[in-house]
Amino acid sequence: MKRTSKIGGQALMEGVMMKNGSHYACAVRKPDGTIEVDDQRTVSLGDKYKFFRLPIIRGMVTFVESLKIGIKTLTWSASFFEDEEEDSSKSKNDDINEDTVSENDDLRESAVQFTKHVKKEKTAAEKRKEGLMMGLLVMLSIVFAVGLFMLLPYFISTLLKKVITSTLLLAFIEGVIRVGLFVGYVAAISCMKDIKRVFMYHGAEHKSINCVESGMELNVENVKLCSREHKRCGTSFLLIVMVLSILFFLFIRFDSTILMIVARLLLIPIIAGVSYEFIRVAGNTDNKIIGALSKPGMCLQRLTTREPDDSMIECAIASIEAVFDWRAFQADVRAEEEAELEKKREKREKRSKERDEEMRRRMEAKGIVVEEMSDEKIKAIDAEADKLVNTEIKEEEHAEELAKEAAEKARAFEKELKEEKERQKELEKKAQEEREKAEKEEALKEAAEKAKAADAKKQESDKEDKDTDNKDKDSDKKEADKKDSEKKDSDKKGSGKKDSGKKNQDKKKADKKESSEKKSDDTKSDEKSDEEKSEEERLKAEKEEREKAMERAIKNGYKPVAGRLDTPEDEDEDDDVLNALNKFFKK
């Protein structure tokens, strides 16, 4: 079993509480920057009655007493950060009262006695009020913890009864939910700004205790080098409670829901007592198995502790020095270590003398005469041997110190390396984001340029198609006009040869035709728009047909040159085919 200081502690609002047996002290950093230390003593039930010092029972008692003292000290530390206007108004009233009393010397003494009496009654009333409030807070905190971490997981697991029939599996799932709720709750509150500062003071408490128990002088620089994890931490205790509850509830099962709830409530103190015994053993031994079982709690402390600043470490040191003589403790530890070394040295000398005697007996049995050395020579040899042993011990101690320093430097280097890697990752991430942004902008620019070029080509092709269509329309119109004029000339020549009777008939027919044309003028305007639409659709279809024919010709090897097709390189010219195709495209 290793020697430990048996100091416990708790983080407060801008301060630290340290407890050594029945003696505890709180050190709080006030708003003006000074440290206020409150030294108190308490009497435990274990000090009064032997029954409460029994294993498991002492764990239950310690849990309740720690909860009570913790809430009391938290309330005291929070009182420094209440509104300061009340203090200033009280000081003004006290000054006024002193001035009025000083005017009459005969009434001064009676007034002072009266004010003292009133203050005593007020302080007594305030203490009773604080006691009631503290008891109420303890009850509320216990009810909240039991409801959240004990009853809620059970009711959640009951919802799975329709899917899972195994009671053991349901109990295991309930325990997993309980542990998950606890870890999630700790992780959630660690994100709050005020709780972060409390966790920094929690780290200062752990580092200060580790500094004392490692044998180093208790100062700010040495405390910074120590670990912020400790086996006797309350965080580890609560995690062990959650894990042990899984084992307990696996084998204690009832069919009735009410009995299951009652069993959970009754088993909480027993589970707390067993967990306390485990923490007690883990804090006083270096056993590897116990150390491995303590690892999950040590890992969880990374959430409930943070690296403190110098002012927080000073509060923790002030609190320790108020309840614990760390110099005497370290002197006792060194004395015990020296006593152990002396015992080892005596055993080594005894074994060497026994070996020498055995060697002398063997040599005498073989007839070899051994020259006896004088006492002075023996003393000189023993002194030389002691000197060598002392140098070996000093070298071992020096090597251990060097190993500790190297380990601390390695941890600091690993921390710096980790921070540097994180910074490098952030820089790489930013550079990657910038590269992606630049690539996106370039892609957008290229797409815009391509779309612009495609629009320009489309406009040019549309313009060319429009020009060709206009030319075709003009040529068709000229041919139609020519045909109409030729037809009129032929009609005039044929009409001169007929007789006058026929002329009269033609005249009547012409009059009838004109009257019918007048009647149909109204309908022609409506038909004209339909004809224009059908003409546009026909031109569009012809255009698409020409484009498809052009594509087929290009696939067959013909080359478009200045709006016309040229013969493929690997074939002989075929003027008839080319002329037919070009005439079709022109048309």
BAVO-170436 format. One record per residue: residue in three letters; x, y negated, z of N, C-alpha, C, O in turn. Coordinates in steps of 0.1 Angstrom, whole numbers, plus 5000, padded with zeros to 4 digits. Last residue first. Layout:
REM BAVO-170436
ALAXYZXYZXYZXYZ/...
END
This chain:
REM BAVO-170436
LYS467747493983466347483982465747473996464447463997/LYS470247553992469947413988468447393988467947293992/PHE470047823996470247744007469947594004469447524013/PHE469547913969468547933980468747843991467847783997/LYS471947833957470647773952469547783963468747703965/ASN473647993970473747853972472547783967472147683973/LEU472748253961472748213975472748063977472048013985/ALA473148223933471848253939471748213953470748153957/ASN475848183932474948073927473548093933472848003936/LEU476848423942477148293949476148183945475648113953/VAL475948603923475448613937475648483944474748433951/ASP477248503900475748513900475248523914474248453918/ASP479948523906479348393905477848403905477148313911/ASP481848673926480648713919479848583918479048553927/GLU485348743928484248643928483048703920483148763910/ASP486349033946486348953934485148863935484148883941/GLU487449043981486549083970486748983958487148873960/ASP488948944002489249083998488349123987488349243983/GLU487948694008489248704002489548843996490248853986/PRO484548613997485448674006486848693999486948713987/THR483648293982483848433981484748493991485748423995/ASP481748044000482848083992483048233992482548304001/LEU478847834002479547964005480647983995480547953983/ARG478647494014478347594004479147724009479947714018/GLY479347304032477947324031477647434021476447464019/ALA482247324030481547204026480047224024479547174014/VAL482047664030482947554027482147434022481547444011/PRO481647964047481047834044482047724041482847694050/LYS482348264031482848154040482148034036481947994024/TYR481348614034481348484027481648374037481348374048/GLY481248844050482548794045482548664037483648614035/ASN478948914061479349004050480648954044481149014035/LYS478548714080478948844085479448934073480349014076/ILE477748514061479048494068479448634074480648664073/ALA475248624055476248604044477648594050478648644046/ARG473848614079474148744073475248734062476048824061/GLU473848334082474548414092474848554086475948604088/MET472248254060473648204061474448294071475548334068/ALA469848374068470548424056471948384056472848454052/LYS469248224090469548364092470248424080471148504081/GLU468947964078470047984088470348134089471448174090/ARG466748014061468047984055469148004065470248064061/GLU464848064080465148174071466448144065467248234063/GLU464647814093465147924100465548044091466548114094/LYS463647664071464947634077465547754085466747784083/GLU461147784067462147794056463547764062464547824058/ALA459947704091460147844089461247864078462047954079/LYS459947424087460647484098460947624096462047674099/LEU458247404065459647354064460547414075461647454073/ARG455847494077456447564066457947534064458747624062/GLU455447304096455647444101456347524090457147604092/GLU454947084080456047084089456447224094457547264094/GLU452547164067453847144059455047144068456047204064/SER450747174087451147304081452447284073453247384071/LYS450746904093451246994103451647124097452647184100/GLU449646804069450946764074451546854084452746894083/GLU447046924070448046964059449446924063450446994060/ASP445946794092446146944092447146984082448047074084/SER445846534082446646564094446946714095448046754098/LYS443946574061445346524058446246564069447346614067/GLU441446624070442246734065443746704063444546784063/ASP440646374077440846474088441646584083442546644090/SER440546244053441446194063441746294074442846294079/LYS438546394039440046404035440946354046442046414048/THR436146314048436646444053438146464050438846534056/ASP435746074035435646074050436346204056436946204066/ASP435746134009436846044014436946064030437946064036/SER433546263998434546344005435746264010436646324016/LYS432046063987431546133999432546214006432546234019/LYS433745993967433445893977432945963990433245924001/GLU433546223951434846183958434646083969435346093979/SER430946203942431346313951432646283959432846323970/SER431145983926430245983938430646093948430546073960/GLU432946073907433345963916432445953928432945923939/LYS431546273896432746313903433146203912433646223924/LYS429446133883429146233894430346263903430246273915/ASP431046003865430245923875429946013887430045973899/ALA431946213850432946123857432246053868432746033879/LYS429646303838430346393848431346313856431546343868/LYS429046083823428146123834428846213844428746193856/LYS431246093805431045973814430146003826430445963837/ASP430746333792431946323801431846203810432246203822/GLN428546263778428446363788429646353798429446373810/ASN429546073761428546033771428446133782428246103794/LYS431346223747431846123755430846083765431246053777/LYS429646383732430446453743431046343752431146373764/GLY428846203715427846263724428546323736428146323747/SER431046133699430546033709429546093719429446043730/ASP433446413698432346323693431846233704432246243715/LYS437046453700435646493703434646383699435046263696/LYS439546343697439046433686437546463688436946513678/GLY440346223720440046143708439446223697438746163689/SER441046423739439746353741439346273728438246243726/GLY443646503734442546593731441246523732440246563724/LYS445246283743445246323729444046413725443446393714/LYS444646283770444246163762444246203747443346163740/ASP445846523779444346503780443946383771442846393766/SER448546473775447846583767446346563768445646593758/ASP448946273794449146243780448446343771447846313761/LYS448446413818447546303814447746263799446746243792/LYS450546593818449246643817448246533813447346563805/GLU452746423821452646513809451246553807450746563796/SER452246333847452246233836452046313822451346263813/ASP452446563862451146493862451146393850450046383843/LYS455146633859454146723854452746653853452046673843/LYS456346413872456546433858455546523851455046503840/ASP455446453898455046333891455246353875454346303868/ALA456846693904455346693904454846563896453846573888/GLU459446613902459046713893457446713892456946723881/LYS459546423923459746383910459246483900458646443890/LYS458946593946458046483942458246443928457246413921/ASP461246753946459946813943458946713939458146733930/SER463246553952463246633939461946693936461446693924/ASP462346483977462346383966462346453953461646413943/LYS462646723992461246663990461246563978460246563971/ASP465346753990464446853984463146803982462546823971/LYS466146534005466546543991465646643984465246623973/ASN465046594030464646474023464946484008464146444000/ASP466546834036465146844035464546724027463646734019/THR469146724038468846814027467346834025466946844014/ASP468746554061469146494048468846594036468246554026/LYS468146744080467146644077467446584063466546564055/ASP470546884081469346954077468246854073467546884063/GLU472146684091472446744077471246814072470846794060/LYS471046644116471046534106471246584092470646544082/ASP471446884128470046844126470046734115469146724107/SER474246884129473546984121472146944118471646964107/GLU474546664146475146654133474446754124474046724112/GLN473346764170472746644163473246634149472546594140/LYS474946974175473547004172472946884165472146894155/LYS477346844181477246934169475846964165475546964153/ALA476546714204476946634192476846724180476446674169/ASP475846924221474846824217475246754205474446724196/ALA478447034224477347114218476247024213475647044202/ALA479746824237480146864224479146944216478846924204/LYS478346834261478346714253478746744238478146694229/ALA478847084270477447054267477346924258476546924249/LYS481647054274481147154265479747124261479347124249/GLU481646854294482246824281481746924270481446884259/ALA480346994315479746874309480346834296479546794287/ALA482147204319480747234315480147114308479347124298/GLU484347054328484447134315483047164310482847154298/LYS483246944352483646854341483746934327483246884317/LEU482747174366481647094362482046994351481246974342/ALA485347274369484447354362483247264357482747284346/GLU486447064385486947084371485947164363485747134351/GLU484847094408484746974400485346984386484746934377/LYS485747354415484247324412484147204404483347194394/GLU488347304421488047394410486547374406486247374394/ALA488147124443488747084430488347174419488047124408/LYS486947304461486247184457486747134444486047094435/GLU488947494464487647534459486847414454486247424443/ARG490947334476491147394462489847434456489647414444/GLU489647264500490047154490490247214476489747154466/GLU489447514511488247434508488547324498487747304489/GLN492247574514491347654505490047584502489647594490/ALA492947374532493547374519492747454509492547414498/LYS491447454555491147324548491747314534491047264525/LYS492647704559491247694556490847564549490147564540/GLU495247624565494947704553493547704549493147694537/LEU494647484589495247414578495047494565494647434554/GLU493747704605492847584602493347504590492547464581/LYS495947864606494747914599493847794596493247794585/GLN497747694620498047734606496747784598496547754587/ARG496447694645496547564637496847594622496247534613/GLU496647964651495347904649495347774641494547754633/LYS499447984652498748054642497348004640496947994628/GLU499947814674500447774661499747854650499447794639/GLU498647964694498147824691498647784677497847724669/LYS500348184694498948204691498348064687497548064677/LEU502748064702502648124689501248144684500848124673/GLU502147984728502447874718502347934703501847874694/LYS501748234739500648144739500848034728499948004720/GLU504248344735503048414729501948314728501248304718/PHE505648174752505948174738504848234730504448184719/ALA504548244777504448104772504648104757503948034750/ARG505348514778503848484778503648334772502748314765/ALA508148474778507448554767505948524766505448504755/LYS508448344802508748274790508148344778507648284768/GLU507548554819506848424819507148344806506248294800/ALA509548744814508148774811507348644810506448634801/ALA511848614822511748644808510248674804509748644794/GLU511248594849511448474841511248494826510548424819/LYS511248864855510048784857510148664849509148624843/ALA513948934849512848994842511548914843510748904833/LEU515248784868515448754854514348814845513848754835/GLU514348914891514048774889514248734874513348664869/GLU515549164886514049154887513649004885512648984878/ALA518249094887517649144874516149134874515549104864/HIS518449014913518748914903518148964889517548884882/GLU517949264925517049154928517149044917516248994912/GLU520149404915518849454912517849334914516949314906/GLU522249254927522149264912520749304908520149254898/LYS521749304953521649174948521549174933520749094928/ILE522249584953520949534957520749394952519649364946/GLU524949584946523949654938522549604940521749584931/THR526049454968526149394955525149454945524549384937/ASN525449634988524849504988524949434975523949374971/VAL527049854980525549864980524849734980523849714973/LEU529549744982529149784969527549794969526949754959/LYS529549705010529749585001529249624987528549544980/ASP529449955018528349865021528349745012527349695008/ALA531950045009530650105004529450015006528650004997/GLU533649895025533649875010532349935004531849874994/ALA532949995050532649845046532649825031531849745026/ASP533750255047532350225049531950085046530950055040/ILE536550215045535750275033534250245035533650215025/ALA536950095070537250015058536550075046536050005037/LYS536250315086535550185087535750105075534750035069/ILE538250495079536850525076535950395076535050385068/LYS540450355088540350385074538850415070538350375059/GLU539950355115540050235108539850245093539250165086/ASP539950625121538750555122538750415115537750375109/SER541850825097541650745109540350665109539750645099/MET540951145083541250995082541050935095540350975104/GLU542451465081541451375087541851225086543051195089/GLU542951665054543551565063542451475068541751415060/VAL542151995052541651865049542251765059542051775071/VAL543352285038543452195050543052055045543552005035/ILE541652565027542252435023542152345035541152315041/GLY540352795031541752785036542352655032543652645034/LYS537752815025538652865015540152845019541052885011/ALA536652695047536352835045537352895035537653015036/GLU537452435042538052505054537852655052538652735055/MET535752375021537152375019537952445030538852515027/ARG533252395033533552485022535052495020535652595017/ARG533452195052533252325056533652425045534252525048/ARG533651965035534751995044534652145049535652215050/MET531151975022532351985014533552025023534352115019/GLU529551915044529352045037530552075029531052185028/GLU530451665051530551775061530451905054531251995057/ASP529651525028531051535031531351645041532251715040/ARG526851555028527651605017529051625021529751725017/GLU526351405052526051555051526751615040527251735041/LYS527151155043527851225054527551375054528551455057/SER525251105024526651115020527451185031528351255027/ARG522851105039523051205029524551215024524951335022/LYS523350875054523251005061523451115051524051215054/GLU523450675035524650705043524550845049525550925050/ARG520750695026521850715017523150755024523850845020/LYS519450625049519250755044520350795034520750905034/GLU520350355052520650455062520450595057521350685060/ARG519250245029520650245030521150355041522050425038/LYS516550265035517050335023518550345024519150455021/LYS516450095057516050235059516650315047517150425049/GLU517049855045517949915055517650055057518650135059/LEU514849825028516149845022517149905032517949985028/GLU512949785048512849905039514149935032514550045031/ALA513849545058513749665067513749795058514349895062/GLU513449385036514849405041514849525050515849605049/GLU510649385035511449435024512849475028513449575024/GLU510049265059509649405057510449465045510849585046/ALA511149015054511749095065511349245063512149325065/ARG509548935033510948955031511549035041512449115039/VAL507048915047507249005036508649035033509049145031/ASP507648715066507348855071507548955059508049065061/ALA508048505048509148545056508948685062509848765062/GLN505448485038506548525029507748565036508448655032/PHE504148405062503748525055504848575045505248695045/ALA505348165067505548275077505148405070505848505072/ARG504448025044505848035047506148155056507048235054/TRP501648015047502248095036503748115038504248215034/ASP499448005069500847975069501548065059502048165062/PHE496247885061497147995060498547945060498947855053/VAL494447675060494047795067495047905067494848005074/ALA495747465047494847435059494447555067494147545078/GLU496947565025497847525037496947485049497547485060/ILE494747605008495547715014496347675026496247745036/SER494047335003493047425009493747545015493447585026/ALA496247234990495847175002494847265010494947275022/ILE496247404967497347414976496947354990497247415000/ALA493847314955493947454959495147464969494947544979/CYS494547044949493447074958493547214963493347244975/GLU496647084931496947024944495847044954496047064966/ILE495347194909496247284917496547214930496747294940/MET493946964901493147084906494047174914493647224924/SER496046804892495246764903494446874909494146874921/ASP497146954870497946934883497046894895497246944906/ASP494447174857495447064856496147044870495847114879/PRO494047524849493747404856494747294853495847324848/GLU492547734825493847674830493547544837492947454830/ARG489647904839490347824828491647774834491847774846/THR487448184844488548104848489148024836489048074825/THR485448334833485148264845486248184851486148114861/LEU486648464811485548374809485248284821484848174819/ARG488648614823489048514813487948424809488148314804/GLN487348794838487748674845488348574835488448454838/LEU487049014822485848924823486248794830485648694828/CYS489449134826489249074813488048984814488048874807/MET489149224852490249124850489949064836490248944835/GLY487049414848486849294856487849184854487549064854/PRO488549604832487349524827487049404835486649304829/LYS490649684851490949604839489649534833489749424830/SER490249854872490049714875490149624862489849504862/LEU490950104862489550074865489249934867488049884865/ALA493750064861492950084848491450054850490849994842/GLY494250044888494549934880493749944866493249834861/ILE493650294897492850184902493050064893492049984890/ILE495750424882494350464880493350344884492450304877/LYS498050314893497750294879496250324876495650254868/ASN498250134924497950264917497550234903496750144900/ASP498949934941499449924927499250054919499850074909/THR496649784964497449894959497849864945497249784938/ASN494849604973495949644982496749754977497549814985/GLY492749564956493549444960494749484968495649404969/ALA491449814955492149764943493149644946494149634940/VAL490249824981491349914977492149864966493449864966/ARG488349614977489349614989490549704986491649664988/ILE486849704956487649584955488749574965489849524963/PHE485649934968486549944957487449824955488649834952/GLU484249804988485249904992486249924980487449934982/TYR482349664973483349594981484449684985485649634986/SER480949874961481749784953482749704961483849694956/VAL479549964984480550054977481449974968482649994967/GLY477949734990478949784999480049874993481149864996/ALA476349714967477249604970478349654980479549614979/ILE474949954969475849934958476849824960478049834957/ILE473549884993474450004993475449994981476650014983/PRO471949664985472949654995474049764995475149744998/ILE470349804963471249684961472349674972473549664968/LEU468549994971469850034968470849924965472049944965/LEU466149854974466749914986468249954983469049954992/LEU465549784947465749684958466449734970467349664975/ARG465250034936466249944931466549834941467749794943/ALA463050144950464350204951465550114946466550114952/VAL461049964942461449964956462850034957463649984965/ILE460850044915461249904918461749894933462749834935/MET460150314918461350274910461850134914463050114916/LEU457650284930458750344937460150314931461150304938/ILE456250164909456450094922457550154930458450074935/THR456150364890456950244887457150164900458250104901/SER456750704897455950584900456750464897457950454901/ASP458650904894457650884883456850754885456350704875/PHE462050824899460750844904459750834893460050764883/ARG465550894905464450864896463150904902463050994910/ILE468750884907467650844916466550804907466450684903/PHE470650914887470251034895469151004905468551094910/LEU471050664875470950784867470350904874469650984868/PHE471350484895470050494889469850604879468750644876/PHE474150514900473150534911471750564904471050654908/LEU475350444876475550584882474450614892473950724892/ILE474450174873474150274862474250424868473350504866/SER475650054895474150064894473750164884472750234885/LEU478250034888477850144898476350164898475850264901/VAL478149814870478549944865478050054875477550164870/MET477349604887476549634875476849784870475949854866/VAL479449604906478049634910477149674898476349764900/ILE481549534889481549674894480149704900479649824899/LEU480749274884480849364873480749514878480149594872/LEU481149164910479749164904479749264892478749334890/PHE483949194913482949254922481549274916480949374917/SER484949034893485149184892484249254901483649364898/THR484148794904483648834891483848984889482949044884/GLY485548774928484148804929483548834915482548904915/CYS488748934929487848824924486448864925486048984923/ARG490949084934489949074945488848964941488148914950/LYS492749084913491949204915490749184925489749254924/HIS492948794892493148854905492148974907491048964903/GLU494348564869493548684871493948744884495048744888/ARG496048364862494848324867493848434869492648414871/SER499548404871498348444863497148394870497048364882/CYS501948124874501348244878500048274870499548194862/LEU503047884867503648004861502848134864503048234857/LYS501747694882501447704868501947824861501447874851/VAL502947734907501547784905501247794890500547884886/ASN505347614903505347754905503947814903503747924897/GLU504547344902505247404891505247554891505047624881/VAL503247294927502547284914503247354903502547424895/ASN504147544952504147404946503447414932503247514927/LEU505147764973503847714969503947564965503847474973/GLU507647984962507347864970506047804964505847794952/MET506848334957507348204953506948094962505948104969/GLY505648574963506848534971507448404966508548364971/SER503248654953504448694946505748644952506748684948/GLU501348534970501548684971502748734963503248844966/VAL501448264962501748304976502148444976503148484983/CYS500548294935501848234938502348274952503548304954/ASN498048394938499048484932500448424934501348504936/ILE496848174949496948294957497948384951498748444959/SER497047994927497647964940497848084948498848104954/LYS495448124907496948104905497648074918498748114920/HIS492848114919493548244916495048224915495848304921/GLU492447834920492347914932493148044930493948084939/ALA492647754893493547704903493647784916494647814921/GLY490347894883491647934879492747884888493747954891/HIS488447734896488447884899489847934895490448014902/TYR488847494884489147504898489247654902490047684911/MET487747584859489247534860489647544874490747584877/PHE485147634866485947744862487447704862488347794864/VAL484347364870484347454881485247584878485947624887/ARG484647274843485447224853485547304866486547324872/LYS482547434831483947444827484947394837485947454840/ILE480347334843480747464847482147484843482947564849/ASP480047084830480347084844480847224849481747224857/LYS479547184803480647094806481047104821482247114824/MET478947524794478447394800479647314805480647374810/CYS479947764787479847664777479447524782479547424775/SER479447944808480847894806480947784795481947714794/ILE476948024805477147914815478547864813478847744817/ALA477348224786476448114783476747994792476847884788/ALA478948414798479448354786478648224783479148124778/VAL477248494819478548434822479048354810479548244812/TYR475148614804474848494813476148424816476248304816/GLY476548824791475948714783475648594791475848474787/VAL477148984813478248924805477748804797478348704795/PHE474449044821475448974830476548904822476848794825/LEU473349174799472749044804473748964813473848844812/GLY475049394798475049294787474449164791474849054787/VAL474449524821475749474820475849374809476449264810/ARG471749584815472049504827473449444826473649324828/ILE471949744793471249614792471549524803471749404801/VAL473249964805473849884794473249754792473949654790/GLY471150044822472449994827473249914817473849814820/GLU469250124804468950024813470249964819470349844820/ILE470550334791470250214784469950104793470349984790/PHE470550514813471850464808471650334800472350244801/ALA467850564816468650504827469950444822470350334827/LEU467350684792466650554795467450484806467550364806/LEU468850914795469250824784468550684787469150584784/LEU467451034816468851004817469250894807469950804810/THR464951084804465050984815466450944818466750824821/SER464051114771465051154781465151044792465450924788/THR462451004752461751084762462751124773462351154784/ILE461950714733462950804740462250874751461650814760/VAL459550594724460550644714461550744720461850844714/LYS458150524746457450584735458350644725458050744718/LYS460050394763459550534766458850604755458850724754/LEU460850144759461450244750460950384753461350474746/LEU459949984779459349964766459750074756459150094745/THR461650044800460350114800459550094786458750174783/SER463649864796463950004792462550084792462450184784/ILE462549634805462849634791463049784787462649824776/PHE462349694832461049674825461349674810460549724802/TYR465149704839464249824840462949814832462549904825/PRO466049444833466549564825465649684827465449754817/LEU464549304855464249284840464849394831464149434822/LEU465649404879464249434875464049414860463349504854/MET468449324879467949454884466649494878466449604873/PHE468949064869469949174866469449314871470149404867/LEU466648904875467348894862468149014859468049074848/GLY465948964902464948964891465648974877465149054869/VAL468348924916467749064916466749074904466649174897/ALA468848654911469848754906469148894905469348964896/PHE466548534923466848514908467748624903467548684892/VAL466848614949465648654942465848644927465548734919/ILE469248494956469148634956467948684948468048784940/SER468548224952469548274944469548434944469748494934/LEU466548194972466148184958467248244949466848304939/MET467948244996466848334992466548324977466348424970/VAL469748034994470248164995469248264990469448354982/LEU468047814996468847834984469347974983469348034972/LEU466947855022466047865010466847884997466447964989/GLY469247815037468647945037467647965025467648075020/MET469747545030470747645027470147785027470347865018/MET467547415041467747415026468747525022468547585011/LEU467947475068466747525061466947525046466547625039/GLY470347335072470247485075469047545067469147655061/GLU469647075066470647145058470547295059470647375050/LYS467947035088467347025074468347095065467847175056/ARG469647055109468547155108468047155094467647265089/LYS471346845103471846975103470747085102470947175095/GLU469546625105470146655092470746795092470546865082/ALA469046645133467946665123468446695110467946785103/ALA471646585142471046715145469846745136469746855131/THR471946325131472846425127472246565130472346655122/LYS469946195146469846195132470746315126470246385117/GLU470746215172469546275169469346295153468846395148/LYS473146065169473246215173471946285169471946395164/LYS472145815162472945885153473046035156473046125147/VAL470845745186470045765174470845845163470245925156/HIS473045735204471945835206471145855193470845975190/LYS474345525192475045655193473945765195474045865188/THR472545315196472845355182473545495182473245575173/PHE472545305224471345335217471645385203471045485199/GLN475245225229474745355234473445395227473345515224/VAL475044965217476045075212475545205216475545305208/ALA473244845234472944855219473844965213473345045205/SER474544835258473344915257472944935243472445045239/GLU476744665251476944805256475744885254475845005250/ARG475544415244476344495234476444645239476244735230/LEU474144255260473344365254474244455245473744555240/ASP476044075269475344155279474644275273474444375279/ASP476843925247477744025253477044115263477544225265/ASN475343835219474943855233475843965239475544075237/GLU476543845195476043715200475643725215475743615222/SER477044105188478144025193477743895199478443825206/VAL474644185177474944235190476044155196476044125208/THR474744065152473644025161474044065175473743995185/ASP477044195141477044055143475944015153476243925162/GLU476144465141477244425149477344275152477744235162/ASN474044445122473744485135474944445145474644405156/ILE475544375099474544285104474244315119474144225127/ASP477044615096477744485098476744385104477144305113/ASP475044795090475844815103476544685106476744645118/ASN474144705066473244705077474044715091473644645100/LYS476444755050475944625052475044605064475144515072/SER476545035051477644955057477244815059477644755069/LYS474145105038474345135052475445055058475245015070/SER474745015012473644955019473744975034473444895042/SER476845195006477145045006476044975014476344885022/ASP475545435007476645415016476945265017477145215028/GLU473745404985473245424999474345395009474045335020/GLU475345384963474645264967474145284982474045184989/GLU476445614954477145544964476545424969477045354978/ASP474745924948474745774945475445704957475045724968/GLU477146194951475846134951475945984949477045934949/PHE479546314954479246264941477846214940477346204928/PHE479746434978480746324975480346254962480846144960/SER478046654979477646534986478546414983478146304985/ALA479246874967478446794959478046664965477646564958/SER480546984990481346924979480546834970481046734965/TRP478347075004479146975010480046904999480146785000/THR477347274986476447154990477347044996477146924993/LEU479447444987479047384974478247254977478447154971/THR479347535013480547455009480247384996480747274993/LYS476947675013477147565022478247475018478147355018/ILE477347874994476347764991476547645001476347534996/GLY479448015007479647954994478647844991478947744986/ILE478248105031479348005032479547935018479847815018/LYS476348285019475948175028476948065028476647945027/LEU477948465005476948384998476548265006476348155001/SER479448575026480148495016479148405008479448295004/GLU477448705040478148595047478848505036478948385037/VAL476648905021475748805026476348685032476048565029/PHE479149045019478548985007477548875011477548765005/THR479749125045480649035038479948965026480148845024/VAL477649315048477749195057478549085050478248975050/MET478249505028476949435028477049305036476549205031/GLY480849585038480649525024479349445023479349335018/ARG480349705062481049575062480949505048481049385048/ILE479049935053478249835060478949705060478349595059/ILE481350045039480150015032479249915039478749815033/PRO482850125071482850115056481450105050480550165055/LEU482049915099482150045093482250025078481649925072/ARG481649685112482949695106483149835099484249865094/PHE479249685124479249605111480649605105480949545095/PHE479749825147478949885137479049815123479149885113/LYS481049655164481849745157481049815145481649855135/TYR480349305165479849445167480649535158480949505147/LYS481749065162480949085174480649235176480749275188/ASP483049075137483849045149483149065162483749085173/GLY480949125120481949235122482849205134483349295140/LEU479648895119479048995127479949115129479849185139/SER481948615123481348725115480648825124481048845136/VAL482048285127482048405135481248515127480048495125/THR484148025114482848095114483048225122484248275123/ARG485447695111485547835116484147895116483147825119/GLN486947445089485747505096486147645101487047715095/ASP488047145076488447275082487347325091486947255100/ASP488146975047487247005058487547145063487447245056/VAL489846715031489946855035489046875047489046795057/GLU489946525002489246535015489246685019488746775011/ILE492146344984491746474987491146475001491846445010/THR491446054961492046124973491446254975490446294970/GLY490045944940491246014937491946084949492846164947/ASP487545844944488645754945489945814943490945744943/PRO485846074944485845984932486945884932487445834922/LYS487946344958486846244959486946154946487946154939/ARG488446674956488946554950487846454950486946464942/VAL488446884985487646824974488346694969488746614978/ALA488847175001489547054997488947004984488847074974/CYS487847355030487447305016488247185013488347095022/ALA488547655048488747515046488347475031488547555022/TYR488047895074487947855060488047705059487747635069/HIS488448175094488848035092488748005077489348075069/SER488148445098487048355102487348205100486548125104/GLY490048525070489448575082488148495085487248475077/ASN490448255053491348355058490748405071490848345082/LYS489448095023488948155036490048265040490448345032/MET489147785005489947905008489447965022489247885031/MET487547604979487447654993488347784995488247874986/VAL488247324959488447464962488247494976488647414985/GLY486647084936487447124948487547274949487047354940/GLU484546994920485746914921486546954933487146864940/MET482547204936482447084927483646994930483746924940/LEU484647494940483547404943483447294933484047294923/ALA485547844940485647704933484447624937483247674938/GLN486848024967485747994958485947854952486447764959/GLY488748304982488448164979487248154970486648254965/GLY490748475006489748474996489348324993489748245001/ILE493748645016493048525014491948535003492148604993/LYS495348865020493948875024493248745024492248725031/SER497948885011497648775020496248785026496048725036/THR499449225011498649115005498349005016498449035028/ARG501749465004501349365014500649255007501149194997/LYS500649784991501449664991500849565000499749565004/MET500850125000500050005000500949875000501849865008/
END
